[in-house]
């Protein structure tokens, strides 16, 4: 039973490819419907966020890049960590409304409901991958290119698995616990400031205290992006964290969603 549920969860985008493609296309284009800026918002939105944080922490508070990244400006240091986080936060932030927004469809039409959290994770990652790709293209022209960049899709893939597992859990539980929408929004804000994105981990001098942040998987993801892009190296402790955590979260989230999805119609 367990293996059957996990197998169905894993193969959903492939066995129902046409439905997955239509849902993904619809959700992607819906972001720009009746929008004057259109696809430009893919670039404008993260740039505005980065400018705000760069001004506050880089100018007002005179923040500098972490120890070991001195050759990079604070803005570059922050951008490399912020854009992947933006994809994660966008997916998690929308997760609690995925099933509720599609309640009329779920209650009236029989289809593989598990495709909703998959699409709900794919679209934010596809959207923000465009912005991250533009950043990498710029950094390549500034001399940051190194062969370790070929590992970036692998890190991005594991971050996607981690995110998809959480999206599956939150979207499923939100059907029964509507207060999760407010709690998740608050949780993302707290998680953001507990992740060394706009502040370098090196400001914590005590090593024991720094090691506590290893319990935060997003710290490891952000650190890996910075190490690969800016330094051309990898700290293996971060890989040892993200790989098992991503896989476990992905499968647990998929199992939970598949286990309780039959009750969605009764509650929605």
Secondary structure in CASP SS format (residue, H / E / C, confidence):
PFRMAT SS
TARGET T0000
AUTHOR 0000-0000-0000
METHOD secondary structure of the structure
MODEL  1
X C 1.00
X H 1.00
X H 1.00
X H 1.00
X H 1.00
X H 1.00
X H 1.00
X H 1.00
X H 1.00
X H 1.00
X H 1.00
X H 1.00
X H 1.00
X H 1.00
X H 1.00
X C 1.00
X H 1.00
X H 1.00
X H 1.00
X H 1.00
X H 1.00
X H 1.00
X H 1.00
X H 1.00
X H 1.00
X H 1.00
X H 1.00
X H 1.00
X H 1.00
X H 1.00
X C 1.00
X C 1.00
X C 1.00
X C 1.00
X C 1.00
X C 1.00
X C 1.00
X H 1.00
X H 1.00
X H 1.00
X H 1.00
X H 1.00
X H 1.00
X H 1.00
X H 1.00
X H 1.00
X H 1.00
X H 1.00
X H 1.00
X H 1.00
X H 1.00
X H 1.00
X H 1.00
X H 1.00
X H 1.00
X H 1.00
X H 1.00
X H 1.00
X H 1.00
X H 1.00
X C 1.00
X C 1.00
X C 1.00
X C 1.00
X C 1.00
X C 1.00
X C 1.00
X C 1.00
X C 1.00
X C 1.00
X C 1.00
X C 1.00
X C 1.00
X H 1.00
X H 1.00
X H 1.00
X H 1.00
X H 1.00
X H 1.00
X H 1.00
X H 1.00
X H 1.00
X H 1.00
X H 1.00
X H 1.00
X H 1.00
X H 1.00
X H 1.00
X H 1.00
X H 1.00
X H 1.00
X H 1.00
X H 1.00
X H 1.00
X H 1.00
X C 1.00
X C 1.00
X H 1.00
X H 1.00
X H 1.00
X H 1.00
X C 1.00
X H 1.00
X H 1.00
X H 1.00
X H 1.00
X H 1.00
X H 1.00
X C 1.00
X C 1.00
X C 1.00
X C 1.00
X C 1.00
X C 1.00
X H 1.00
X H 1.00
X H 1.00
X H 1.00
X H 1.00
X H 1.00
X H 1.00
X H 1.00
X H 1.00
X H 1.00
X H 1.00
X H 1.00
X H 1.00
X H 1.00
X H 1.00
X H 1.00
X H 1.00
X H 1.00
X H 1.00
X H 1.00
X H 1.00
X H 1.00
X H 1.00
X H 1.00
X H 1.00
X H 1.00
X H 1.00
X C 1.00
X C 1.00
X C 1.00
X C 1.00
X C 1.00
X H 1.00
X H 1.00
X H 1.00
X H 1.00
X H 1.00
X H 1.00
X H 1.00
X H 1.00
X H 1.00
X H 1.00
X H 1.00
X H 1.00
X H 1.00
X H 1.00
X H 1.00
X H 1.00
X H 1.00
X H 1.00
X H 1.00
X H 1.00
X H 1.00
X H 1.00
X H 1.00
X H 1.00
X H 1.00
X H 1.00
X H 1.00
X H 1.00
X C 1.00
X C 1.00
X C 1.00
X C 1.00
X C 1.00
X H 1.00
X H 1.00
X H 1.00
X H 1.00
X H 1.00
X H 1.00
X H 1.00
X H 1.00
X H 1.00
X H 1.00
X H 1.00
X H 1.00
X H 1.00
X H 1.00
X C 1.00
X C 1.00
X C 1.00
X C 1.00
X C 1.00
X C 1.00
X C 1.00
X H 1.00
X H 1.00
X H 1.00
X C 1.00
X C 1.00
X C 1.00
X H 1.00
X H 1.00
X H 1.00
X H 1.00
X H 1.00
X H 1.00
X H 1.00
X H 1.00
X H 1.00
X C 1.00
X H 1.00
X H 1.00
X H 1.00
X H 1.00
X H 1.00
X H 1.00
X H 1.00
X H 1.00
X H 1.00
X H 1.00
X H 1.00
X H 1.00
X H 1.00
X H 1.00
X H 1.00
X C 1.00
X C 1.00
X C 1.00
X C 1.00
X H 1.00
X H 1.00
X H 1.00
X H 1.00
X H 1.00
X H 1.00
X H 1.00
X H 1.00
X H 1.00
X H 1.00
X H 1.00
X H 1.00
X H 1.00
X H 1.00
X H 1.00
X H 1.00
X H 1.00
X H 1.00
X H 1.00
X H 1.00
X H 1.00
X H 1.00
X H 1.00
X H 1.00
X H 1.00
X H 1.00
X H 1.00
X H 1.00
X H 1.00
X H 1.00
X H 1.00
X H 1.00
X C 1.00
END
